[in-house]
């Protein structure tokens, strides 16, 4: 029951921070969950579908080859993942138009032990540009995440389709967790309540 109360409190905060109500002229987006590509990953914890009302939700299983695409040197990251004992992962992607956050991507990666999760976090901490692009800068991680690592990406001058992005990663036991938010309000303040929900789900389901 305590976990449900915490989830409810955080959900209320999200309504205020993210602006879940559609803007004028914007019809509510349907909520839809895609099946995981990897059956084993479907059992992993993640952000619940109702965390962001009105967003379209798609879930995808992750293997080492998919994760390696994050890197400018994919072969090196794939080798690191295998050496670190990466087992499987899942990605939940939430999208909506005309919101303060237009995209939220939550990933939960399972390793054989806590050392493997920490090895991935160490890679993440030194590869911000791989993840968000050349204008990436180190950023403050939410204070509630012990040992969290974060990066932010601003809007490029003259890039009409560019948007603010913020990504944070942390570990919990044998899990490495990442959360990326994009949109006009992307940053630590809007990411923190989402990270709290995601961390709670991993703690309860791990």
C-alpha positions as CSV (number, residue, x, y, z in Angstrom):
1,X,0.0,0.0,0.0
2,X,2.9,2.4,0.8
3,X,4.2,1.9,-2.8
4,X,0.8,2.7,-4.2
5,X,0.5,5.9,-2.2
6,X,4.0,7.0,-3.3
7,X,3.0,6.3,-6.9
8,X,-0.1,8.3,-6.5
9,X,1.7,11.3,-5.0
10,X,4.3,11.2,-7.8
11,X,1.7,10.9,-10.5
12,X,0.1,14.1,-9.1
13,X,3.4,15.9,-9.3
14,X,3.8,14.7,-12.9
15,X,0.5,16.3,-13.9
16,X,1.8,19.7,-12.7
17,X,5.3,19.4,-14.1
18,X,4.7,17.7,-17.4
19,X,1.3,19.2,-18.3
20,X,-0.6,16.0,-19.1
21,X,-3.7,17.8,-20.1
22,X,-3.8,18.3,-23.9
23,X,-3.4,21.8,-25.3
24,X,-6.3,23.5,-27.0
25,X,-7.0,21.8,-30.4
26,X,-4.9,18.8,-29.5
27,X,-7.0,15.6,-29.3
28,X,-5.9,13.1,-26.6
29,X,-3.5,10.5,-27.9
30,X,-4.6,6.9,-27.5
31,X,-2.6,4.7,-25.1
32,X,-1.2,1.7,-26.8
33,X,1.4,-0.8,-25.7
34,X,3.5,-2.7,-28.2
35,X,4.6,-6.2,-27.5
36,X,8.2,-6.8,-26.6
37,X,10.4,-8.2,-29.3
38,X,12.2,-10.3,-26.7
39,X,9.9,-12.5,-24.6
40,X,12.2,-12.6,-21.6
41,X,12.3,-8.8,-21.4
42,X,8.6,-8.6,-21.0
43,X,9.0,-9.6,-17.3
44,X,11.3,-6.7,-16.5
45,X,9.9,-3.7,-14.5
46,X,9.4,-0.3,-16.2
47,X,7.3,2.8,-16.2
48,X,3.6,1.8,-15.9
49,X,1.5,2.7,-19.0
50,X,-0.6,5.1,-16.9
51,X,2.4,7.2,-15.7
52,X,1.7,9.7,-18.5
53,X,-2.0,9.8,-19.4
54,X,-2.7,10.5,-23.0
55,X,0.7,9.4,-24.3
56,X,1.2,6.6,-26.8
57,X,3.2,3.8,-25.2
58,X,5.4,1.3,-27.1
59,X,7.6,-1.3,-25.4
60,X,10.6,-3.0,-27.1
61,X,12.9,-5.7,-25.9
62,X,16.6,-4.8,-26.0
63,X,19.6,-7.0,-26.7
64,X,23.3,-6.2,-26.9
65,X,23.2,-5.5,-30.6
66,X,20.4,-3.0,-30.2
67,X,22.0,-1.2,-27.3
68,X,25.3,-1.0,-29.2
69,X,23.7,1.3,-31.7
70,X,23.8,4.1,-29.0
71,X,27.6,4.2,-29.4
72,X,29.7,5.9,-32.1
73,X,31.8,2.7,-31.8
74,X,29.1,0.0,-31.6
75,X,31.5,-3.0,-31.6
76,X,33.3,-1.6,-28.5
77,X,30.0,-1.1,-26.6
78,X,28.7,-4.5,-27.6
79,X,31.9,-6.1,-26.3
80,X,31.6,-4.2,-23.0
81,X,28.0,-5.4,-22.6
82,X,28.9,-9.0,-23.1
83,X,31.9,-8.8,-20.7
84,X,29.7,-7.1,-18.2
85,X,27.2,-9.9,-18.2
86,X,24.3,-8.1,-19.9
87,X,21.3,-10.4,-20.0
88,X,18.4,-8.5,-21.4
89,X,16.6,-5.2,-21.3
90,X,13.3,-3.4,-22.1
91,X,12.5,0.1,-23.4
92,X,9.3,1.9,-22.8
93,X,8.8,4.9,-25.1
94,X,6.0,7.4,-24.4
95,X,5.2,10.0,-27.1
96,X,2.7,12.9,-27.4
97,X,2.5,16.0,-29.4
98,X,2.2,19.6,-28.1
99,X,3.2,18.7,-24.5
100,X,5.9,20.1,-22.3
101,X,7.6,16.7,-22.7
102,X,6.9,15.2,-26.1
103,X,9.0,12.0,-25.6
104,X,10.0,9.9,-22.6
105,X,12.2,6.9,-23.1
106,X,12.8,4.6,-20.1
107,X,15.2,1.7,-20.2
108,X,15.8,-1.1,-17.7
109,X,18.9,-3.2,-18.4
110,X,19.5,-6.4,-16.4
111,X,23.0,-7.7,-15.8
112,X,24.3,-10.8,-14.1
113,X,25.4,-8.8,-11.1
114,X,25.8,-5.3,-9.7
115,X,29.4,-5.0,-11.1
116,X,28.0,-5.4,-14.6
117,X,25.5,-2.7,-14.1
118,X,28.2,-0.4,-12.7
119,X,30.4,-1.1,-15.7
120,X,27.6,0.1,-18.1
121,X,27.1,3.2,-16.0
122,X,30.8,4.0,-16.2
123,X,30.6,3.8,-20.0
124,X,27.5,6.0,-20.0
125,X,29.3,8.6,-17.9
126,X,32.0,9.2,-20.5
127,X,29.8,8.9,-23.7
128,X,27.3,11.7,-23.4
129,X,27.9,12.9,-27.0
130,X,27.3,9.3,-28.3
131,X,23.9,9.5,-26.7
132,X,22.6,13.0,-27.4
133,X,24.9,14.6,-30.0
134,X,27.8,17.1,-30.2
135,X,26.1,19.8,-28.1
136,X,25.8,17.5,-25.1
137,X,26.9,18.9,-21.7
138,X,27.2,17.2,-18.3
139,X,24.1,18.0,-16.2
140,X,22.9,17.7,-12.6
141,X,21.3,14.4,-11.8
142,X,18.2,14.3,-9.6
143,X,19.3,14.3,-6.0
144,X,17.1,11.3,-5.1
145,X,19.3,9.1,-7.4
146,X,22.4,8.0,-5.6
147,X,25.3,8.0,-8.0
148,X,23.2,9.2,-11.0
149,X,24.9,10.5,-14.1
150,X,23.2,13.0,-16.4
151,X,23.6,14.9,-19.6
152,X,21.6,17.6,-21.4
153,X,21.4,18.8,-25.0
154,X,20.2,22.3,-26.0
155,X,18.5,23.5,-29.1
156,X,20.8,24.1,-32.0
157,X,20.7,27.5,-33.6
158,X,19.0,27.2,-37.0
159,X,17.9,23.6,-36.3
160,X,14.1,24.0,-36.6
161,X,13.3,20.5,-35.5
162,X,15.8,20.3,-32.7
163,X,14.5,20.1,-29.1
164,X,15.8,20.1,-25.6
165,X,16.8,16.7,-24.3
166,X,17.9,15.4,-20.9
167,X,19.1,11.9,-20.0
168,X,20.0,10.3,-16.6
169,X,21.3,6.9,-15.7
170,X,21.8,5.1,-12.4
171,X,22.0,1.6,-11.0
172,X,20.0,-0.5,-8.6
173,X,21.6,-3.8,-7.8
174,X,22.1,-5.7,-11.0
175,X,20.0,-3.3,-13.0
176,X,21.2,-0.2,-15.0
177,X,18.4,2.2,-15.6
178,X,18.2,5.1,-18.0
179,X,15.6,7.8,-18.5
180,X,15.6,10.3,-21.4
181,X,13.1,13.1,-21.7
182,X,12.7,15.4,-24.7
183,X,10.6,18.5,-25.3
184,X,10.5,22.2,-24.3
185,X,10.5,21.4,-20.5
186,X,13.1,18.6,-20.6
187,X,15.5,18.8,-17.7
188,X,16.1,17.5,-14.1
189,X,12.9,19.0,-12.7
190,X,10.6,17.2,-15.1
191,X,12.7,14.0,-15.1
192,X,13.0,13.6,-11.3
193,X,9.4,12.5,-10.6
194,X,9.5,10.0,-13.6
195,X,12.8,8.7,-12.3
196,X,11.3,8.2,-8.9
197,X,8.5,6.1,-10.3
198,X,10.9,4.1,-12.5
199,X,13.3,3.5,-9.6
200,X,10.4,2.4,-7.4
201,X,9.2,-0.1,-10.0
202,X,12.7,-1.6,-10.4
203,X,13.1,-1.8,-6.6
204,X,9.8,-3.6,-6.3
205,X,10.2,-5.9,-9.3
206,X,13.9,-6.6,-9.1
